[in-house]
């Protein structure tokens, strides 16, 4: 297994931070999962279980996304090195950008659900009006 030096860990950290910063809000989804997280390459999404260790899981899934050819062992090693070698400030910065994505993603999901309910109510009202023979004014 390849051993990472501090400079390489710093590079992986900055790539993870830039990934979270530059991707749209839909890139990070927080869901209840059976596992800690999923890196979905096809849909360009990272799914993270918000009930579990978010920092560790987010780093892990970012490393999977950035280095798809790495084995699970290499990804776990890189994740461990990231957690143990980044400063509190670096982790706070990463979590800040991650939480911004979380907020925007949750807000978009909530608005989408609200619009669906509204459209459903509107359709029901139109159906009722057409059945009763009433004309809308």
Long-range contacts (C-beta under 8 A, 24 or more apart in sequence): 1-73, 1-74, 1-77, 2-74, 4-77, 4-78, 4-81, 6-85, 9-78, 9-81, 9-82, 9-85, 9-86, 12-63, 12-66, 12-78, 12-81, 12-82, 13-82, 13-86, 13-90, 13-94, 15-62, 15-66, 16-58, 16-59, 16-62, 16-63, 16-66, 16-82, 16-94, 17-90, 17-93, 17-94, 17-97, 19-62, 19-65, 19-66, 20-58, 20-62, 20-94, 20-97, 20-98, 20-101, 21-97, 23-101, 25-101, 25-104, 25-105, 25-108, 26-105, 26-108, 27-101, 28-58, 28-98, 28-101, 28-102, 28-105, 29-105, 30-102, 30-105, 30-106, 36-60, 37-61, 39-64, 39-65, 41-65, 41-68, 50-102, 54-95, 54-98, 55-83, 55-91, 55-94, 55-95, 56-83, 58-94, 58-95, 58-98, 59-83, 59-94
